[in-house]
Amino acid sequence: MTAQLHSIEILRPNRIEFGSGAIASVARYAAERGFVRPLVVADAFNAARVDRLGLAGEIAVFGEVKPEPDLPNLEAALARASEARPDVVIGFGGGSAMDLAKLVAVLPGSGQTLKDVVGPEKVLGRAVGLIQVPTTAGTGSEGGTRALVTDPETQNKLAVQSRFMLADLAAVDPDLTMTVPPAVTAATGVDAMAHCVEAFTSRKAHPIIDLYALEGVRLVGRFLARAVADGSDGEARAGLALASLYGGFCLGPVNTTAGHAVAYPLGARHHIAHGLACALIFPHTLAFNAQASAEKTAAVIDALGARPTTDPAGVFEAAYGFCERLGVEMRLSALGVPESDFETMATEAHGIRRLLDNNPRDMSRDDILAIYRRAA
């Protein structure tokens, strides 16, 4: 069966406002819908600039979102929601804030716990509004239906997918990303690219999503270095915000593959920021998959500005060089990940079948272990 014949469902936020000044749409939308008790879910930095949202009414804030949110972090956010009784939840920050906002919007008063909703389409509904306002260009969580939370006991990520977690409004204002430091800009930009690349080369790839995926890679290839060099470059910031949104579009119907599976233990076990973990792993999995997805791999390398190739060594060199030139730390040892943990990490990564089963080439536990050792 050709890819065009595979059934696919495309879900998008009910309304998307994109561009410089789009943040003003948040207050307008809240007023249109009559929301008077907003709860803003944010990290500490964005909690300190909630006034930029221009909200009216009894504004409540949960400003303690962690870079890699875990169950206690979610429970604290849910407790704040129980106190505030919001009629609209607003995710204001990176993917972590937006993921928690999704869960805060659907769990309180539902009779469901996180354990009840882990997996696809188990959420029963949503009784409040949901607005997403990204302040980084990486996860594209504003455009998707998934949320991830780490279980500190198992050190594994719990994934929830639900159409009820899709935003009513996604306000994507590239101006909000201008405060993001160069290192974070680089890592989150590669994360956005990885979403696109993995969806593009997935066994579940589909021509509808390929359009977003390849253009997302092209945007990162064109604009990421510029944004790292000059954070005030408005055109570059807008290009990356669009790439991130496109990456979010890829996640729902297709999702990521081995790159994210291999990266997840770095965040869950060693608290490495998700974008950085994905950037470090990206060249290794792209090269591993090169010959199983030759034409598309060559298109990715071309989009990054290098000479198209399907040779695994050439693919690795091009992808690694792209990340290294951005200043991304590409060695696990430099991030404090001990080799003694590689065996456990490989076992955990190999168990993430929801992603690895979509990889264009079968990846064994030993293959994953070899990637960690090469990245040491």
Secondary structure, 3 states (H helix, E strand, C coil): CCHHHCCCCCCCCCEEEECCCCCHHHHHHHHHHCCCCEEEEECHHHHCCHHHHCCCCCCEEECCCCCCCEHHHHHHHHHHHHHHCCCEEEEEECHHHHHHHHHHHHCCCCCCCHHHHCEECCCCCCCCEEEEEECCCCCCHHHCCEEEEEECCCCEEEEEECHHHCCCEEEECHHHHHHCCHHHHHHHHHHHHHHHHHHHHCCCCCHHHHHHHHHHHHHHHHHHHHHHHCCCCHHHHHHHHHHHHHHHHHHCCCCCCHHHHHHHHHHHHHCCCHHHHHHHHHHHHHHHHHHHHHHHHHHHHHHCCCCCCCCHHHHHHHHHHHHHHCCCCCCCHHHCCCHHHHHHHHHHHHCCHHHHCCCCCCCCHHHHHHHHHHCC
